[in-house]
Every structure is written in structure tokens, then in C-alpha cells.
Amino acid sequence: MSGNNSATFLVDASVYIFRYYFALPPNWTSKSGYSTEAVYGFSNFLLDLLARRPRHIACAFDESLGSCFRNELYPDYKYSRALPDEALAFQLAACRSMAEALGIASFASERYEADDILATLTGICRDQEPIIISRDKDLGQLLDRGASSLWDFAADKHADTAAIQAKFGVRPGQIADYLALVGDASDDIPGVPGIGAKTAARLLAEFDDVESLLQRPEQVAGLKLRGATGIAARLQEHAEQVVLAKRLATLEENIELDIQLADLQPQPADIGVAQALADEFGIGGLKAKIERTLTVDNRETV
């Protein structure tokens, strides 16, 4: 990437932590005896981002599994996801400690998910057209809220509004409606029986949202769509479920983070502290890169 020191990066931290946790061999061990491959991969990743000299950068971490407000609405939300064991919990906490040591604003909540934090940060950074660094295409709904693109850093692929529409067949602002119809197995959100991706996209091409679908069953039944009458009936039968599913899939953007845009500027990092953490986490091989990256004159421009 090239530019003039103006990029704003909002990082979906947990996606990358888990990527490195499963992708890298356990070649690193902390002084306390825990494996730290995810810490190594994630720290290296953050240093690569900082080397691009973003004007603003923040990481959102997940700490809400089982305690999210969505579990109050629907107790089975993400019920199939196991809580991190002690070893993984250590790495998750270590990754946040390293992010903060590197001068990166970091956020987590027991009530809200990382996706909600990213949505709130996007609102704060709207005028900066932030880049959402994530592999999760469900975050595409943020392209309707001010984000410029989703950037899969590892693959170096950017997804804009056109790319999201090509993948889902709906506009970014309709992704929650789409998921309310087809469901989301990864989050244990149920869909409407008999409505798949193509049917959902077709319905949302005719109606802006699921509320309009539910309010006009006769129009749904009259669509030139195979089984339209049955689809209209199933939508009415599962109306409450559809409304709930959309609520579950919609990102909350009004979390009280009590910050200003300036708080997301990279903070002066204490190289010695960051290097001491690298030693503590058994990733001392990154110490030279830490010094090189945190020395501002050596960073490339975004």
C-alpha cells in the first residue's frame, strides 16, 4: 500500500489470534511454560501493521463468549463454541498485553463482541474511512457504516462493497437481513427452513429488509419465484424467529467506549517494555523487529 500516513486500521484481533494458533507449530514457549505460537504470529502481524505508519489503529478482542447480550436474547447463541482452555486463554491475554505494549489502543467487553466494538470504532472513525482488518466477511455490513474495505491481511485482499455484493448477492447494509433468512451456523443463529442463499438474495433484491418481507406476505407469494407461496407461508410461520435472528446478526454500534478519535493514534511505545514481554513470552526473536519498527524513522508510509 502507498499513501500519506493517513490510514486507519481497525483490527479484528481474535480472528488473527486463532489463525496463528491453529496454523503455526508450537515452537515458542513462555517462561511460565505455556506455548505461545499465537503470540508470536499475532505480534509479528501487529509489527507489520505498525511498519505502515497508520494514523490510527485499534484492536478489538473477544471476551464475551457466553456472556454477550445476545445470549440474553437467545441462550443458544454460539452454544456450540467451547470456552478457551487455560493454555489458549493465556495466549489470548498475552496477545492483548503485547498489543498494548506496542502502543495500540485495545478494547474488549464481557457484554459486547469484538464485532460490536469494531462497529462502534467505525462510527468514531467514519470520516477517516477506516479499513477493517479481518477475514470475516460478515463484517461487510460495516461498509454501509463508513468503512472503506475489509482487508484480509494474510492474503492481502481487500473486499469493497462490490465484492461483498458479489459474495452474498445483497448490499452490505442487508447482511443482517440475509443472515436472518439463511441462518449462521458459526454463531448458531437459525435460518428459515427452505430458504437458502439464492432465495434470500432474490427476496432482498425485491424488499429492502426482512421487516418489509414480513409485512407484505401477499407480495412475496406473488413473486416469480419457485415455491413463492410456500416461502411466504414459512416466513409468516417463523416471523418471530426472523426478527430475533436479525437482532442477533446486527452489529451494535453504540457501545460507550468513552474515547475520541485522537485516542486511536499509535502511542509512543516503550521499546524496552515490549522487548521484555517478548522475552517473557518466549518470542525474543522478534526483539530486533520491535526496535526497528518502533523507531519511527524506519517505518514505511501508508
Phi and psi in degrees as GROMACS dihedral restraints (atoms count N, CA, C in turn):
[ dihedral_restraints ]
;  ai    aj    ak    al  type     phi  dphi    fc
    3     4     5     6     1  -138.4    20    10
    4     5     6     7     1   161.8    20    10
    6     7     8     9     1   162.0    20    10
    7     8     9    10     1  -145.1    20    10
    9    10    11    12     1  -139.1    20    10
   10    11    12    13     1    56.0    20    10
   12    13    14    15     1    59.4    20    10
   13    14    15    16     1    39.8    20    10
   15    16    17    18     1  -123.2    20    10
   16    17    18    19     1     0.1    20    10
   18    19    20    21     1   -72.4    20    10
   19    20    21    22     1   146.0    20    10
   21    22    23    24     1  -118.3    20    10
   22    23    24    25     1   119.1    20    10
   24    25    26    27     1  -108.2    20    10
   25    26    27    28     1   125.3    20    10
   27    28    29    30     1  -115.8    20    10
   28    29    30    31     1   116.1    20    10
   30    31    32    33     1  -102.7    20    10
   31    32    33    34     1   124.8    20    10
   33    34    35    36     1   -81.1    20    10
   34    35    36    37     1    83.9    20    10
   36    37    38    39     1   -59.8    20    10
   37    38    39    40     1   -46.8    20    10
   39    40    41    42     1   -61.9    20    10
   40    41    42    43     1   -34.6    20    10
   42    43    44    45     1   -57.4    20    10
   43    44    45    46     1   -42.5    20    10
   45    46    47    48     1   -79.8    20    10
   46    47    48    49     1   -33.9    20    10
   48    49    50    51     1   -60.2    20    10
   49    50    51    52     1   -47.2    20    10
   51    52    53    54     1   -66.5    20    10
   52    53    54    55     1   -35.3    20    10
   54    55    56    57     1   -58.9    20    10
   55    56    57    58     1   -48.6    20    10
   57    58    59    60     1   -71.5    20    10
   58    59    60    61     1   -32.2    20    10
   60    61    62    63     1   -61.0    20    10
   61    62    63    64     1   -40.2    20    10
   63    64    65    66     1   -91.7    20    10
   64    65    66    67     1   -21.7    20    10
   66    67    68    69     1   -93.2    20    10
   67    68    69    70     1   -29.2    20    10
   69    70    71    72     1   -96.5    20    10
   70    71    72    73     1   147.1    20    10
   72    73    74    75     1   -72.3    20    10
   73    74    75    76     1   155.4    20    10
   75    76    77    78     1   -78.6    20    10
   76    77    78    79     1    68.0    20    10
   78    79    80    81     1   -94.4    20    10
   79    80    81    82     1     0.2    20    10
   81    82    83    84     1  -127.7    20    10
   82    83    84    85     1   139.9    20    10
   84    85    86    87     1  -137.5    20    10
   85    86    87    88     1   135.1    20    10
   87    88    89    90     1   -74.9    20    10
   88    89    90    91     1   166.7    20    10
   90    91    92    93     1   -63.5    20    10
   91    92    93    94     1   -23.2    20    10
   93    94    95    96     1   -87.5    20    10
   94    95    96    97     1     1.4    20    10
   96    97    98    99     1    96.3    20    10
   97    98    99   100     1     2.8    20    10
   99   100   101   102     1   -88.9    20    10
  100   101   102   103     1   143.0    20    10
  102   103   104   105     1   -65.6    20    10
  103   104   105   106     1   143.7    20    10
  105   106   107   108     1  -135.1    20    10
  106   107   108   109     1    34.1    20    10
  108   109   110   111     1   -62.3    20    10
  109   110   111   112     1   -37.8    20    10
  111   112   113   114     1   -66.9    20    10
  112   113   114   115     1   -37.2    20    10
  114   115   116   117     1   -65.0    20    10
  115   116   117   118     1   -41.6    20    10
  117   118   119   120     1   -61.9    20    10
  118   119   120   121     1   -52.3    20    10
  120   121   122   123     1   -62.3    20    10
  121   122   123   124     1   -43.4    20    10
  123   124   125   126     1   -69.2    20    10
  124   125   126   127     1   -40.6    20    10
  126   127   128   129     1   -64.2    20    10
  127   128   129   130     1   -42.2    20    10
  129   130   131   132     1   -61.1    20    10
  130   131   132   133     1   -42.2    20    10
  132   133   134   135     1   -61.0    20    10
  133   134   135   136     1   -45.8    20    10
  135   136   137   138     1   -63.8    20    10
  136   137   138   139     1   -39.1    20    10
  138   139   140   141     1   -64.0    20    10
  139   140   141   142     1   -37.9    20    10
  141   142   143   144     1   -62.8    20    10
  142   143   144   145     1   -38.0    20    10
  144   145   146   147     1   -68.1    20    10
  145   146   147   148     1   -44.7    20    10
  147   148   149   150     1   -64.6    20    10
  148   149   150   151     1   -30.2    20    10
  150   151   152   153     1   -64.3    20    10
  151   152   153   154     1   -17.3    20    10
  153   154   155   156     1   -88.9    20    10
  154   155   156   157     1     3.2    20    10
  156   157   158   159     1    52.6    20    10
  157   158   159   160     1    56.6    20    10
  159   160   161   162     1   -64.6    20    10
  160   161   162   163     1   147.9    20    10
  162   163   164   165     1   -72.3    20    10
  163   164   165   166     1   -37.8    20    10
  165   166   167   168     1  -134.0    20    10
  166   167   168   169     1   146.5    20    10
  168   169   170   171     1  -154.8    20    10
  169   170   171   172     1   140.8    20    10
  171   172   173   174     1  -150.4    20    10
  172   173   174   175     1   151.1    20    10
  174   175   176   177     1  -116.4    20    10
  175   176   177   178     1   137.1    20    10
  177   178   179   180     1  -112.2    20    10
  178   179   180   181     1   125.2    20    10
  180   181   182   183     1  -110.9    20    10
  181   182   183   184     1   152.0    20    10
  183   184   185   186     1   -96.0    20    10
  184   185   186   187     1   124.2    20    10
  186   187   188   189     1  -133.8    20    10
  187   188   189   190     1    14.7    20    10
  189   190   191   192     1  -107.9    20    10
  190   191   192   193     1    11.6    20    10
  192   193   194   195     1   -61.3    20    10
  193   194   195   196     1   116.3    20    10
  195   196   197   198     1    90.7    20    10
  196   197   198   199     1   -15.8    20    10
  198   199   200   201     1  -119.7    20    10
  199   200   201   202     1     5.6    20    10
  201   202   203   204     1   -66.1    20    10
  202   203   204   205     1   152.5    20    10
  204   205   206   207     1   -58.9    20    10
  205   206   207   208     1   -24.2    20    10
  207   208   209   210     1   -67.9    20    10
  208   209   210   211     1   -27.4    20    10
  210   211   212   213     1   -69.2    20    10
  211   212   213   214     1   -25.4    20    10
  213   214   215   216     1   -72.3    20    10
  214   215   216   217     1   -34.7    20    10
  216   217   218   219     1   -77.6    20    10
  217   218   219   220     1   -34.4    20    10
  219   220   221   222     1  -149.6    20    10
  220   221   222   223     1    96.2    20    10
  222   223   224   225     1   -55.5    20    10
  223   224   225   226     1   -25.4    20    10
  225   226   227   228     1   -85.3    20    10
  226   227   228   229     1     4.5    20    10
  228   229   230   231     1   -59.6    20    10
  229   230   231   232     1   123.9    20    10
  231   232   233   234     1    54.1    20    10
  232   233   234   235     1    30.5    20    10
  234   235   236   237     1   -65.3    20    10
  235   236   237   238     1   -24.7    20    10
  237   238   239   240     1   -83.3    20    10
  238   239   240   241     1    -4.6    20    10
  240   241   242   243     1   -89.2    20    10
  241   242   243   244     1   125.7    20    10
  243   244   245   246     1   -78.4    20    10
  244   245   246   247     1   145.1    20    10
  246   247   248   249     1   -66.1    20    10
  247   248   249   250     1   147.9    20    10
  249   250   251   252     1   -60.5    20    10
  250   251   252   253     1   139.0    20    10
  252   253   254   255     1   -76.0    20    10
  253   254   255   256     1   178.5    20    10
  255   256   257   258     1   -60.3    20    10
  256   257   258   259     1   -39.3    20    10
  258   259   260   261     1   -66.6    20    10
  259   260   261   262     1   -43.5    20    10
  261   262   263   264     1   -71.5    20    10
  262   263   264   265     1   -38.5    20    10
  264   265   266   267     1   -58.9    20    10
  265   266   267   268     1   -37.6    20    10
  267   268   269   270     1   -61.0    20    10
  268   269   270   271     1   -45.1    20    10
  270   271   272   273     1   -67.6    20    10
  271   272   273   274     1   -38.0    20    10
  273   274   275   276     1   -60.9    20    10
  274   275   276   277     1   -45.6    20    10
  276   277   278   279     1   -66.9    20    10
  277   278   279   280     1   -38.3    20    10
  279   280   281   282     1   -64.9    20    10
  280   281   282   283     1   -38.1    20    10
  282   283   284   285     1   -63.2    20    10
  283   284   285   286     1   -40.8    20    10
  285   286   287   288     1   -67.4    20    10
  286   287   288   289     1   -39.6    20    10
  288   289   290   291     1   -60.6    20    10
  289   290   291   292     1   -40.2    20    10
  291   292   293   294     1   -69.6    20    10
  292   293   294   295     1   -40.5    20    10
  294   295   296   297     1   -58.0    20    10
  295   296   297   298     1   -44.7    20    10
  297   298   299   300     1   -68.0    20    10
  298   299   300   301     1   -37.3    20    10
  300   301   302   303     1   -64.8    20    10
  301   302   303   304     1   -28.7    20    10
  303   304   305   306     1   -83.7    20    10
  304   305   306   307     1     2.2    20    10
  306   307   308   309     1    87.2    20    10
  307   308   309   310     1    19.6    20    10
  309   310   311   312     1  -100.6    20    10
  310   311   312   313     1   126.9    20    10
  312   313   314   315     1   -60.9    20    10
  313   314   315   316     1   130.5    20    10
  315   316   317   318     1  -130.1    20    10
  316   317   318   319     1   139.3    20    10
  318   319   320   321     1  -135.3    20    10
  319   320   321   322     1   144.0    20    10
  321   322   323   324     1  -155.1    20    10
  322   323   324   325     1   160.3    20    10
  324   325   326   327     1  -152.6    20    10
  325   326   327   328     1   145.7    20    10
  327   328   329   330     1   -83.3    20    10
  328   329   330   331     1   -13.5    20    10
  330   331   332   333     1  -103.8    20    10
  331   332   333   334     1   -29.0    20    10
  333   334   335   336     1  -119.3    20    10
  334   335   336   337     1   150.3    20    10
  336   337   338   339     1   -85.3    20    10
  337   338   339   340     1   165.8    20    10
  339   340   341   342     1   -57.1    20    10
  340   341   342   343     1   -36.2    20    10
  342   343   344   345     1   -62.1    20    10
  343   344   345   346     1   -37.8    20    10
  345   346   347   348     1   -68.3    20    10
  346   347   348   349     1   -39.3    20    10
  348   349   350   351     1   -63.0    20    10
  349   350   351   352     1   -42.4    20    10
  351   352   353   354     1   -62.8    20    10
  352   353   354   355     1   -38.0    20    10
  354   355   356   357     1   -64.4    20    10
  355   356   357   358     1   -41.9    20    10
  357   358   359   360     1   -66.3    20    10
  358   359   360   361     1   -43.3    20    10
  360   361   362   363     1   -64.2    20    10
  361   362   363   364     1   -35.8    20    10
  363   364   365   366     1   -61.1    20    10
  364   365   366   367     1   -40.5    20    10
  366   367   368   369     1   -63.0    20    10
  367   368   369   370     1   -41.1    20    10
  369   370   371   372     1   -65.5    20    10
  370   371   372   373     1   -34.9    20    10
  372   373   374   375     1   -99.8    20    10
  373   374   375   376     1    11.9    20    10
  375   376   377   378     1   -48.8    20    10
  376   377   378   379     1   -44.7    20    10
  378   379   380   381     1   -68.0    20    10
  379   380   381   382     1   -15.8    20    10
  381   382   383   384     1   -91.0    20    10
  382   383   384   385     1    -3.3    20    10
  384   385   386   387     1    49.1    20    10
  385   386   387   388     1    63.9    20    10
  387   388   389   390     1   -62.8    20    10
  388   389   390   391     1   152.6    20    10
  390   391   392   393     1   -98.7    20    10
  391   392   393   394     1   123.5    20    10
  393   394   395   396     1   -89.1    20    10
  394   395   396   397     1   116.9    20    10
  396   397   398   399     1   -94.2    20    10
  397   398   399   400     1   104.0    20    10
  399   400   401   402     1  -164.1    20    10
  400   401   402   403     1   157.9    20    10
  402   403   404   405     1  -102.1    20    10
  403   404   405   406     1     1.9    20    10
  405   406   407   408     1   -91.4    20    10
  406   407   408   409     1   104.1    20    10
  408   409   410   411     1   -67.5    20    10
  409   410   411   412     1   -18.1    20    10
  411   412   413   414     1   -61.0    20    10
  412   413   414   415     1   -22.7    20    10
  414   415   416   417     1   -73.9    20    10
  415   416   417   418     1     0.7    20    10
  417   418   419   420     1   -57.0    20    10
  418   419   420   421     1   -24.1    20    10
  420   421   422   423     1   -62.7    20    10
  421   422   423   424     1   -18.0    20    10
  423   424   425   426     1   -72.7    20    10
  424   425   426   427     1   -16.4    20    10
  426   427   428   429     1   -68.4    20    10
  427   428   429   430     1   -16.7    20    10
  429   430   431   432     1   -92.5    20    10
  430   431   432   433     1    -0.2    20    10
  432   433   434   435     1  -122.5    20    10
  433   434   435   436     1    13.2    20    10
  435   436   437   438     1   121.3    20    10
  436   437   438   439     1   -15.5    20    10
  438   439   440   441     1   -70.4    20    10
  439   440   441   442     1   146.8    20    10
  441   442   443   444     1   -88.4    20    10
  442   443   444   445     1   -32.1    20    10
  444   445   446   447     1  -167.3    20    10
  445   446   447   448     1   164.1    20    10
  447   448   449   450     1  -100.6    20    10
  448   449   450   451     1   131.2    20    10
  450   451   452   453     1  -117.2    20    10
  451   452   453   454     1   111.0    20    10
  453   454   455   456     1   -81.3    20    10
  454   455   456   457     1    97.8    20    10
  456   457   458   459     1   -60.7    20    10
  457   458   459   460     1   -43.9    20    10
  459   460   461   462     1   -61.5    20    10
  460   461   462   463     1   -40.0    20    10
  462   463   464   465     1   -91.0    20    10
  463   464   465   466     1    -6.8    20    10
  465   466   467   468     1    52.1    20    10
  466   467   468   469     1    49.3    20    10
  468   469   470   471     1  -121.6    20    10
  469   470   471   472     1   129.4    20    10
  471   472   473   474     1  -100.2    20    10
  472   473   474   475     1   137.5    20    10
  474   475   476   477     1  -116.5    20    10
  475   476   477   478     1   118.9    20    10
  477   478   479   480     1  -101.1    20    10
  478   479   480   481     1  -169.0    20    10
  480   481   482   483     1   -57.7    20    10
  481   482   483   484     1   -42.1    20    10
  483   484   485   486     1   -63.6    20    10
  484   485   486   487     1   -39.4    20    10
  486   487   488   489     1   -67.1    20    10
  487   488   489   490     1   -39.7    20    10
  489   490   491   492     1   -65.5    20    10
  490   491   492   493     1   -42.3    20    10
  492   493   494   495     1   -64.4    20    10
  493   494   495   496     1   -37.1    20    10
  495   496   497   498     1   -66.7    20    10
  496   497   498   499     1   -34.6    20    10
  498   499   500   501     1   -75.3    20    10
  499   500   501   502     1   -46.5    20    10
  501   502   503   504     1   -99.3    20    10
  502   503   504   505     1   -21.7    20    10
  504   505   506   507     1    81.6    20    10
  505   506   507   508     1    10.2    20    10
  507   508   509   510     1  -136.3    20    10
  508   509   510   511     1   164.5    20    10
  510   511   512   513     1   -72.9    20    10
  511   512   513   514     1   155.4    20    10
  513   514   515   516     1   -51.6    20    10
  514   515   516   517     1   -38.8    20    10
  516   517   518   519     1   -69.6    20    10
  517   518   519   520     1    -8.3    20    10
  519   520   521   522     1  -105.3    20    10
  520   521   522   523     1     5.6    20    10
  522   523   524   525     1   -62.1    20    10
  523   524   525   526     1   -40.6    20    10
  525   526   527   528     1   -63.7    20    10
  526   527   528   529     1   -37.7    20    10
  528   529   530   531     1   -65.0    20    10
  529   530   531   532     1   -42.7    20    10
  531   532   533   534     1   -59.7    20    10
  532   533   534   535     1   -47.3    20    10
  534   535   536   537     1   -67.2    20    10
  535   536   537   538     1   -30.3    20    10
  537   538   539   540     1   -65.6    20    10
  538   539   540   541     1   -26.1    20    10
  540   541   542   543     1   -89.1    20    10
  541   542   543   544     1   -45.4    20    10
  543   544   545   546     1   -92.4    20    10
  544   545   546   547     1   -16.7    20    10
  546   547   548   549     1    84.0    20    10
  547   548   549   550     1   171.2    20    10
  549   550   551   552     1  -142.2    20    10
  550   551   552   553     1    98.1    20    10
  552   553   554   555     1   -61.4    20    10
  553   554   555   556     1   -32.7    20    10
  555   556   557   558     1   -65.9    20    10
  556   557   558   559     1   -25.9    20    10
  558   559   560   561     1  -110.1    20    10
  559   560   561   562     1     5.4    20    10
  561   562   563   564     1    60.0    20    10
  562   563   564   565     1    36.7    20    10
  564   565   566   567     1   -93.9    20    10
  565   566   567   568     1   121.8    20    10
  567   568   569   570     1   -74.3    20    10
  568   569   570   571     1   149.0    20    10
  570   571   572   573     1  -105.4    20    10
  571   572   573   574     1  -178.6    20    10
  573   574   575   576     1   -86.3    20    10
  574   575   576   577     1   124.7    20    10
  576   577   578   579     1   -52.9    20    10
  577   578   579   580     1   132.7    20    10
  579   580   581   582     1    86.2    20    10
  580   581   582   583     1    -3.0    20    10
  582   583   584   585     1  -109.2    20    10
  583   584   585   586     1   111.2    20    10
  585   586   587   588     1  -102.6    20    10
  586   587   588   589     1  -169.6    20    10
  588   589   590   591     1   -60.3    20    10
  589   590   591   592     1   -46.5    20    10
  591   592   593   594     1   -66.6    20    10
  592   593   594   595     1   -41.3    20    10
  594   595   596   597     1   -66.4    20    10
  595   596   597   598     1   -41.5    20    10
  597   598   599   600     1   -61.6    20    10
  598   599   600   601     1   -44.5    20    10
  600   601   602   603     1   -62.8    20    10
  601   602   603   604     1   -39.3    20    10
  603   604   605   606     1   -65.1    20    10
  604   605   606   607     1   -43.7    20    10
  606   607   608   609     1   -63.6    20    10
  607   608   609   610     1   -42.2    20    10
  609   610   611   612     1   -78.3    20    10
  610   611   612   613     1   -10.1    20    10
  612   613   614   615     1   -76.4    20    10
  613   614   615   616     1   -25.7    20    10
  615   616   617   618     1   -93.7    20    10
  616   617   618   619     1   -32.2    20    10
  618   619   620   621     1  -124.8    20    10
  619   620   621   622     1   141.1    20    10
  621   622   623   624     1   -67.3    20    10
  622   623   624   625     1   -31.6    20    10
  624   625   626   627     1  -155.3    20    10
  625   626   627   628     1   171.5    20    10
  627   628   629   630     1   -69.9    20    10
  628   629   630   631     1   -26.3    20    10
  630   631   632   633     1   -61.6    20    10
  631   632   633   634     1   -42.0    20    10
  633   634   635   636     1   -65.9    20    10
  634   635   636   637     1   -37.2    20    10
  636   637   638   639     1   -60.1    20    10
  637   638   639   640     1   -46.4    20    10
  639   640   641   642     1   -71.2    20    10
  640   641   642   643     1   -27.1    20    10
  642   643   644   645     1   -81.5    20    10
  643   644   645   646     1   -15.8    20    10
  645   646   647   648     1  -129.9    20    10
  646   647   648   649     1    61.9    20    10
  648   649   650   651     1   -60.8    20    10
  649   650   651   652     1   -33.4    20    10
  651   652   653   654     1   -67.3    20    10
  652   653   654   655     1   -34.0    20    10
  654   655   656   657     1   -71.1    20    10
  655   656   657   658     1   -36.4    20    10
  657   658   659   660     1   -63.3    20    10
  658   659   660   661     1   -45.1    20    10
  660   661   662   663     1   -62.8    20    10
  661   662   663   664     1   -26.0    20    10
  663   664   665   666     1   -91.0    20    10
  664   665   666   667     1     1.5    20    10
  666   667   668   669     1   -67.5    20    10
  667   668   669   670     1   148.9    20    10
  669   670   671   672     1   -80.8    20    10
  670   671   672   673     1    72.4    20    10
  672   673   674   675     1  -140.8    20    10
  673   674   675   676     1   130.0    20    10
  675   676   677   678     1   -56.3    20    10
  676   677   678   679     1   127.9    20    10
  678   679   680   681     1    72.6    20    10
  679   680   681   682     1    25.8    20    10
  681   682   683   684     1   -57.9    20    10
  682   683   684   685     1   -40.2    20    10
  684   685   686   687     1   -62.3    20    10
  685   686   687   688     1   -44.5    20    10
  687   688   689   690     1   -66.5    20    10
  688   689   690   691     1   -37.0    20    10
  690   691   692   693     1   -62.8    20    10
  691   692   693   694     1   -44.2    20    10
  693   694   695   696     1   -60.0    20    10
  694   695   696   697     1   -40.7    20    10
  696   697   698   699     1   -66.5    20    10
  697   698   699   700     1   -42.5    20    10
  699   700   701   702     1   -66.7    20    10
  700   701   702   703     1   -36.0    20    10
  702   703   704   705     1   -62.8    20    10
  703   704   705   706     1   -42.2    20    10
  705   706   707   708     1   -67.3    20    10
  706   707   708   709     1   -39.7    20    10
  708   709   710   711     1   -63.2    20    10
  709   710   711   712     1   -36.4    20    10
  711   712   713   714     1  -107.8    20    10
  712   713   714   715     1    25.1    20    10
  714   715   716   717     1   -56.6    20    10
  715   716   717   718     1   -48.0    20    10
  717   718   719   720     1   -62.6    20    10
  718   719   720   721     1   -39.8    20    10
  720   721   722   723     1   -63.3    20    10
  721   722   723   724     1   -41.7    20    10
  723   724   725   726     1   -61.9    20    10
  724   725   726   727     1   -45.2    20    10
  726   727   728   729     1   -61.6    20    10
  727   728   729   730     1   -43.8    20    10
  729   730   731   732     1   -64.6    20    10
  730   731   732   733     1   -44.2    20    10
  732   733   734   735     1   -61.1    20    10
  733   734   735   736     1   -39.4    20    10
  735   736   737   738     1   -64.4    20    10
  736   737   738   739     1   -39.7    20    10
  738   739   740   741     1   -61.2    20    10
  739   740   741   742     1   -41.1    20    10
  741   742   743   744     1   -66.6    20    10
  742   743   744   745     1   -35.8    20    10
  744   745   746   747     1   -85.6    20    10
  745   746   747   748     1   -14.7    20    10
  747   748   749   750     1   -82.0    20    10
  748   749   750   751     1   130.1    20    10
  750   751   752   753     1   -76.9    20    10
  751   752   753   754     1   133.3    20    10
  753   754   755   756     1   -79.9    20    10
  754   755   756   757     1   129.6    20    10
  756   757   758   759     1  -119.6    20    10
  757   758   759   760     1    14.0    20    10
  759   760   761   762     1  -122.6    20    10
  760   761   762   763     1    37.4    20    10
  762   763   764   765     1   -70.4    20    10
  763   764   765   766     1   139.5    20    10
  765   766   767   768     1   -82.4    20    10
  766   767   768   769     1    94.3    20    10
  768   769   770   771     1   -93.7    20    10
  769   770   771   772     1   -16.2    20    10
  771   772   773   774     1    55.0    20    10
  772   773   774   775     1    49.8    20    10
  774   775   776   777     1  -135.6    20    10
  775   776   777   778     1   162.1    20    10
  777   778   779   780     1  -114.2    20    10
  778   779   780   781     1   166.7    20    10
  780   781   782   783     1   -55.3    20    10
  781   782   783   784     1   -39.7    20    10
  783   784   785   786     1   -60.6    20    10
  784   785   786   787     1   -25.5    20    10
  786   787   788   789     1   -69.0    20    10
  787   788   789   790     1   -12.8    20    10
  789   790   791   792     1   -96.2    20    10
  790   791   792   793     1     3.7    20    10
  792   793   794   795     1   -71.1    20    10
  793   794   795   796     1   141.9    20    10
  795   796   797   798     1   -55.9    20    10
  796   797   798   799     1   130.2    20    10
  798   799   800   801     1   -88.3    20    10
  799   800   801   802     1   151.4    20    10
  801   802   803   804     1   -57.6    20    10
  802   803   804   805     1   120.9    20    10
  804   805   806   807     1   -93.5    20    10
  805   806   807   808     1   145.2    20    10
  807   808   809   810     1   -86.8    20    10
  808   809   810   811     1   104.8    20    10
  810   811   812   813     1   -57.7    20    10
  811   812   813   814     1   -39.5    20    10
  813   814   815   816     1   -62.3    20    10
  814   815   816   817     1   -41.2    20    10
  816   817   818   819     1   -65.6    20    10
  817   818   819   820     1   -44.5    20    10
  819   820   821   822     1   -62.5    20    10
  820   821   822   823     1   -39.7    20    10
  822   823   824   825     1   -70.5    20    10
  823   824   825   826     1   -34.5    20    10
  825   826   827   828     1   -64.8    20    10
  826   827   828   829     1   -39.3    20    10
  828   829   830   831     1   -64.6    20    10
  829   830   831   832     1   -39.8    20    10
  831   832   833   834     1   -59.0    20    10
  832   833   834   835     1   -42.1    20    10
  834   835   836   837     1   -64.0    20    10
  835   836   837   838     1   -44.1    20    10
  837   838   839   840     1   -59.6    20    10
  838   839   840   841     1   -38.0    20    10
  840   841   842   843     1   -91.2    20    10
  841   842   843   844     1     5.3    20    10
  843   844   845   846     1    72.7    20    10
  844   845   846   847     1    23.4    20    10
  846   847   848   849     1  -120.5    20    10
  847   848   849   850     1    41.5    20    10
  849   850   851   852     1   -60.0    20    10
  850   851   852   853     1   -18.2    20    10
  852   853   854   855     1   -62.6    20    10
  853   854   855   856     1   -15.2    20    10
  855   856   857   858     1   -91.0    20    10
  856   857   858   859     1    -1.9    20    10
  858   859   860   861     1   -61.0    20    10
  859   860   861   862     1   -40.9    20    10
  861   862   863   864     1   -65.9    20    10
  862   863   864   865     1   -39.5    20    10
  864   865   866   867     1   -67.8    20    10
  865   866   867   868     1   -35.6    20    10
  867   868   869   870     1   -60.3    20    10
  868   869   870   871     1   -48.7    20    10
  870   871   872   873     1   -64.5    20    10
  871   872   873   874     1   -43.0    20    10
  873   874   875   876     1   -63.4    20    10
  874   875   876   877     1   -43.0    20    10
  876   877   878   879     1   -73.7    20    10
  877   878   879   880     1   -39.4    20    10
  879   880   881   882     1   -81.9    20    10
  880   881   882   883     1    -5.1    20    10
  882   883   884   885     1   -84.6    20    10
  883   884   885   886     1   106.2    20    10
  885   886   887   888     1   -52.8    20    10
  886   887   888   889     1   -40.4    20    10
  888   889   890   891     1   -62.5    20    10
  889   890   891   892     1   -18.8    20    10
  891   892   893   894     1   -92.7    20    10
  892   893   894   895     1    -2.8    20    10
  894   895   896   897     1   -82.3    20    10
  895   896   897   898     1   144.9    20    10
  897   898   899   900     1   -82.2    20    10
  898   899   900   901     1   164.6    20    10
  900   901   902   903     1   -96.3    20    10
  901   902   903   904     1   140.7    20    10
